[in-house]
Amino acid sequence: MTKQTSIKNTVYLMGVIVLLLTMIFSFVTVGSANADSAVTYSDALSDLKKADNFDVGLYPLNAKDYSLKVIQVAESSANELFVYVYQPCARSKELTATSINISTAIEDIKYRNYKLRLVSSVSVFYKYVVEDLTVDTSVPMRSYSISSIYRAFDKSIDSELDNGNMLTEVNYDVSKQYYLGSVNGETFCKAVDLETITITDKFVGMVRYLQGYHLFGSSSCDSHFVAFNTDKPIDKLLEADVYYSSQKYRFVNNTPVIDWLFPDELKFLSDVEDNYVSLDYTQKVETDVNGFGAVSYKWDRIETVEQFIEENTKMEDVFSGAVLNVKVASYITEEGKQALKGKKWVLRFAETPLSVNTTASTHVDTYGTAVGNVTILRLKFEYDGVTYNMGVIDNKQTGAVDENGVNKPINKEDLKVELTEAGKWVLIALAVILVILAIVFFPYTIKLVVGLGKGLWAILKAIWWLICLPFRGIAALINKIKDGRG
């Protein structure tokens, strides 16, 4: 065997080894990827094409259309629910659906806001999994009533609100009820139109009621509400379902002495929680009074804006005595009244505690709950003698926040102290007595002030002498050295 042939064989062998190693590592990499993604989903367009009546031409690209349009829903063999969405601006603007309102009840609707997870997108066709919703296979026919679908607010294409609220998720009307199941062994899917009601104007806010001052702080009740109008007339609002998110917080407000070293800080003490509440017009709420300076408030869960403003505009006695009276004046701010203007209904959906702790000498601790992402899910109402129960088309909003980033109340409570007639005469008598004492003891008062002044001057001179003492010693030492050299 020649030397040249030996080199060729060596190169050939090395090439085979490299090829084998590449195949092995490729296999390992693919295997790891498959292990990480436990479930492999088919793509959105392939699924939609399985329907005989599906026409791709009905779903064109449109760079200026940022809407979400639900095409179809489907159930998987793993009991998941898929939602297929047409998103016209897919090529020019990447948008992702965030959540969807679904009721699985066939008759008595009960909506929940479910998170969506994107699993496939092909051109304008998007496929999402509805998280935390499991298909109920124990019944042959399932119902999915969908009122609306949401995407996150995008300041580059969406307009901000002009009432101090923050728009967090933008909603799009679906208003469809889907029936899925099997009939005589055949898969069945049918969609029918669903009558819904739309929120046309909305304001999310909060009023704060003092529950009392204590030795080391105070406690209050934050009453959260949403005021709104609808596109359908309502004579009497009977029931409402509301979703909102909440998160407990602590705000550390440092004293001016150390504020330049340690700035004020907002700390969240819990994860964001999802909350659902069902309200009806018979429910009533009353605040507790557990300290000084507070009055009790009462309200209905469902009320008109006029009723709401009247409840929060009053003057009540806290303390009445022979010498003075203490009153609390409550009112809605002008900014709050402007935000409520034109609205008809108010849902007072939640109360959260607020406590202020002043025991620390360096800072004040405020503990409260931040509330946001408020959306109305269902309204039951009467109009012209007929009762309606409908899903709601509504966005998600968060109320105004203050400079610290926490919910800002739209009301004020002022503590007013007033002298009674008897108290005024007592005050005049005290003033006269003080004047007489000042005149009688004027010479002694002057002597006392002069004496105090001399004593204070002597103390200041002694302090100054002590401060200067080290410097005098150093100066004397330097002079002694100089003299020695001389």
N, C-alpha and C positions, 0 to 999 in steps of 0.2 A: 504494500500500500504506500502510495507516494505521500509526501508531506502536504501537498495541495488537496488531495482527497480527504486526508485526515481533518484538515481545517473545515472543509465543506460539511463533513459529517458532524463535527462539533457544533457548527452554526445551526445545522438542521435540528439537532437534538435540543439546543437552547430554545429554538423557536417553538418546538413542540411543548417544552416545559412551560414557556410563557403563555402559550395558548391554553394549556390545561389550567394554569393558575387563574387566568382571566375568567374562564368558564366557572371555576369553583367560586371565586369571589362574586361573580355576577349572580350565581345561584344563591349564595348566602345573602346578598343584598336584597334580591327579590323576595326571598323568604322572610327577611326581617320586615320589609315593607308590608307584606301580607299579614304578618303577625301583628303589626301595629294597628292596621285598619282591619278590625275583626270582620266588618261587614263590607262587601263590595256591592255598590248600587249601579243599576243600569242607568244609561243617560236619559235625560228628560225627553229628547226628541224621539228616540226609539220607542219609549213607552207610549207617547202620544200617537205615533203612527200606527199603533195596533188597532186603534179605533177606525172603523170603515169610513166614517164621515169626517175624519180629520183632514183639513186642508191647510197646508203651510202658507199658501198664498193669502190667507185671511189675517196673517200676523206680520205685517211689514215692519221694517225698521223706521224709527222716527226719532231723530236726535233731540227733539225738543219736547217729547212726551215722556215725563218722568213718573208716570203712573204705574201701579201694579194692578194687573187684571187676572183674576183667578180663572183658569180654563177648566180645570177638572180636579177631582180628588180620587185617591185610590188607596186600597188596603194591601199591605204586604203579607207574605207568608209568615213573617215574624211578628205579625199583629201590630205593625206600625201604620200610621196614616200619612200618606204623601199628599202634598198640595202642589199642583202645577200652575205656574204663574207666567203670564206674558208680560215682558218688560221691554217696551218698544225702544228705549234709549240705550240698550245693552252695549252697543258698539262705541258710543260717545261718552257715556256716563255710567260708571259701575255703581249700581245700587243693590242693596241686599235687604230683603224683607226681614223684619225683626220679630214680629209677633202677629197673632191672629185671634179673633174672637169666635169661639165655637160653642154651641150648645148641643149636647148629645141626646137630650130628651126629645121625644117625639111630640109631646103635647105641652107640658109645662116647661117652657124654655128657661134655662139657667146657664147663662154664658160664663165662660172662663177665658182669660187672656193667656194663650199658650205661646211659649217661645218657639221660634222656627230655626231650623238648622239647614243650611244649604248643602246639598249633596251632589248636585249636578247642574251645569248650565251649558247650553248649546245655542249659540246665537241669542235670540230673544226669549228662549224657553228655559225656565228655571224650575228646578225640582227641590222641594223642601220636605224635611221630616218634621212633623209636629211633636215636639218634645213633651214628655210626661203624659202622653195620651196613648192608652193601650186599647186596641180594638176589642170590643166585647163579643167574643165568638159564641157566647152562650145563647145568643138570640139570633134567629135566622135573618133578621132585617135590622140594619143600623141606620140611624139618622144623624146627619151632621149639618146643623143650621149655622151658617157663617154670615155674620153681619158685616164685618170689615177686616181688612188686613193692613198692617202698619210697616213703615220703614222709618229709619232714623231721620231726624231733622238735618238738613244740609243747607248751611247758610249761603252757599253759592247759587242755589236754585229756589230756596224757600224764603218767604218774607217773615221777619220777626214780628211778634205781637206788639201792639202799641199801648198795652195796659199794664206793663210791668211784669207780666207773666212770661215764662219761657216755654216755647213749644219744643217738646222732647221727641215725640214720634208723630209722624203725619199719617193719617188714615185714608183708606180708599174703600169705597162702597163695593160690597160683594152681593149681599141680599139674596142668597141662594140657600136652598135646603136640598142636600144630597141624600138619596136613599141608596144604600149599598147592601148587598146580601146575595142570597141564592134562592131561586125559585125552580123547583123540580130539577135540582141538580145543576141548573144553569146560573152563571154569574149575572147578577142584576144590578144595574146602575141607572138612576134617574135623578134629574135635577129639576126643581120647580122654583119659581120666583118666591121671594120672601118679602113681606111688607115690613119695612123698618121706618124709624123716625130719625131725623138728622138734627144734631145740635148746630145751630147757626151762629150763635154768639155765646161766649163762655168766659168766666173769670174765676180763677181759683185763689182763695185767700184764707186768712186766719184772723180770729179775734182773740185777744188775750185778757183773761179775767184774773185779777189778783185774788188769791185765796187767803192771804194774810201775811203780815210781817211777824217775824220771830226774833229771838235774841240774836241768832247768828245767821240771818238771811231772810228769805221769803219763799213762798210757793205760789204757783199760778197754774191755771188751766188754759191750754191752747185749744180753742175750738176751731176745727178745720171745716171749710165749706166750699161748695162750688155753686156759682150763680150762672144761669143760662137761659137761652131761648131755643125754641124748636121750629122746624118748618111745618109742623102740624099744630092746629089749635088745640088747646087743653083747657077744659073747664075746671077739672079737679084732678090733681096729681095724687094717685093712691099709693104707688110703690115705686121703688128705684133700687137698682143694684149698681154699686160703685166699686171700682178697683183703684187702689193707690199703693205706692211703695213707701216704706218707712225705714229709718235708720237712726239709732240712738247716738247722741253725740255729747261731748264735753267741751265747753269753751273756757279757756284759761285766760282771764283778763288780768294782766300784771299791773301792779301799782306803778305810778310814774317814776318812783325811785329806781326800780330795776327794769323798767320797760325798755330802756336803751340797751340793756344787756340781753334780756330775754323777751322777744316780741310776743304779743298775744298769739294764741294757737288754738285752732279748731281740730279736735281729735274725734274720730268716729269710733264708737265702742262696740259696734255690732255690724254684721253683714246686712245688706239691703234685703228687706223682707217684703213678700207679696201679701197684700191684704184685700179681702173681699167683704163687703158689708151689704146687707139687705135692709132697706129702710121702708117704713110705711107711715102713713099720715097720723096714726094713733100714738106713735112713740113720742115720749117727752123726756127731756134731760134737765137736770138741775145741778149747779156747781156746789161744792162743799165750801164752807167758811171755817178755817181752822186757825185764824190769827187776827191781829189787829189791822184795821184799815180796809176791810173787804166787805162786799155785799154779795148776796146770792143772786144768781141769774137762772132763769128758766127759759126753755125754748122747745119748739117742735122739731123733729127730725126733718120734716118736709114743710116748707113755708114759703110765703111770697117775699119778694124783696122789700116791699113796704113793711111787712111784719118784722122782717129782720132788722131794718133800720130803726124801727120804733123800739124794739127790745134793747137795742144798744145805744139809745139816747135817753138818759135819765139822770136824776139827781136823787140820791138816797142817803139817809142818815146812818152814820156809823156809831156816833156817840153823841148823846144829848145830856148836858149838865147845866148847873145853875150859872156857871161862868162862861162856858164856851160850848159850841157845837162843832162836831166833825162830820163832814159830808164827802161822798164820793160822786164826782161828775163823770159820766161815761158818754162817749160820743164817737161817731165814725169820722175819720179825717176827711178833708175835702178831696184828697186824692182817692180815698176809698169810695166816696160817694160818686165820683166821676166814673170809676171803674164799674160800679153797680148800675149806673144809669142805663135805662133801656132794657135791663134784664127783668124777667118775670118771676122765675122760680129759684129757690135756694135749697140745696141739700146739705144739711149739717151732718157730715158722715163720720167724724172721728173727734175724740178728745185725747190729748196727750199731756202728761204732766211736765211742768217746768219748775226747777228749783234753783235758787241762788244761795250759795254757801259762802259766808264771809269769815269763817273761823281762821283761815290762814292770814298771816300778817303781810305776806308778799303778793298775794293775788286773790281774785274772786273767781270761784268755780260756778259755772252755769251748766246744768244738766238738762237736756231736752231731747226731743225727737224731731228729726227732719222728715217732712212729708212731701211727696212729689209724684209725678207721672200719673196724675189723676185722670180717669176716663169713666164715663157713664156707660154701663153695659146694657141696661134694660130699664124701660119705663112702662108702668101700668097706669092708665089714666082714663078719665071719662070725658067724652065730648058729645054734646047734643043727645044725652041720654044713653049713649052706647059706650061700653067698656072695651078698651084696647090694651093689649099686652105685646110690646114690640121690642126687638133688639134695637140698639142705638148705634148710629154712625157718629163717632166722636174721636177727636184726636187725644193725645196725652199731653197734659200741661202741668207745669210746676209753678206755684205762686211766687210772688216777689220775695227776694231775700235781701237782708241788710248788708252793711259793709263787712260783716264777719262771715257771710255766706250761709246764714241760717234764716228760717222763715220769718218774715216781717209782718207784724200785725197791722191791720187797717183801722184799729180803734185806739183811743186814748182813755186813760183813767186818771183823773186829777183829784188829789186829796185837798179839800178846802176846810180851813179852820176859821170859824166865825165867832166873834164875841157876842154874848147875849147882852141885853140892856143892862142887866145887873153886873155883868162882866165889865162893861164899859165904865160904870161908876166905880168899880173896884180898881180898875186901871188908873183912873183919874186920881183916886184917893192915894194910891201908892206913889204916883208921881209927885203929889203935893207933899207927902211925908218925906220923900227923898230930897226935895228942894229945901224943906225946913231943916233937915239934918245937915245938909251941906252948908247952910248959912250958919247954923249954931256952931258947928265944929270946923268952920273954915280955917281959923288960925292954927288949930291943931293939925288939920289936914296939910296945910302948907309946910309946917315944921316936919311932919312925917315924910312928906315928899322930898324935902331938902335933905333930911337925915338919910333917907334911903339912897339919894343921889350921891352923897359923900361916901357912904359905905361901898356903893357899887364902884365908884371911881377908885377907891383904895384897892378893891379886889382886882380891878383891871390892871392897875399899876403893878401889883404883885405878880400877876400872871405874865405881864410883859417882861418884868425883871427876870423871871425864871426862863422865859424863852431866849432872852438875850445872853444869859449867863454863859453858855458854852462858847458863844462867839467872842465874848469878852476875854475868856480864858485863852482862846487861840490867839487873839490879838496881843495879849500880854506876853505870851510865849514867843511870838514873832519879834516883838520889840526887845525882849531879853536877849534873843539870839543876835539881833542887830547890834545891841549895846556891847555884847561880848566880842563881836567882830571888830567893833570900833576900838 
